[in-house]
């Protein structure tokens, strides 16, 4: 399967439109879901998802398999575009401030990390982490919070959030090496 995927990616990098369509079919739903988890706007998420696939088509030569999986490469591009959207002036003008109840609903709702993990294969990776790490990763990487926003949401000092994040990422790296 991995060899098949590698051939498909190589064809994609050589601008094969059939390969592009296959990769889009394989990944678009998950990518759109991650984007929507960050910006909370299904229509705009679909538009951004399309933009992500246009970008990876244009930048296909930039993908290097020695630096990580293809899906991870797309996911990082999508996450960055979603965060850029979240921080954009137009999005901020539309965004309403979250009250405590809404925040609790988001954390405990169906769009939280625990439910999204199964669709993108992270469940086993995050099992060994403490709940506070999972929550922090959820806020920063899947919901698009800045470290400052996460500190405010969790009512913790910014320095604590930064230290905790470093510890969580270090633990994840150790798990990846096992």
Secondary structure, 3 states (H helix, E strand, C coil): CHHHHHHHHHHHHCCCHHHHHHHHHHHHHHHHHHHHHHHCCHHHHHHHHHHHHHHHHHCHHHCCHHHCCHHHHHHHHHHHHHHHHHHCHHHHHHCCCCCHHHHHHHHHCCCCHHHHHHHHCCHHHHCCCCHHHHHHHHHHHHCCCCHHHHHHHHCCCHHHHHHHHHHHHHHHHHHHHC
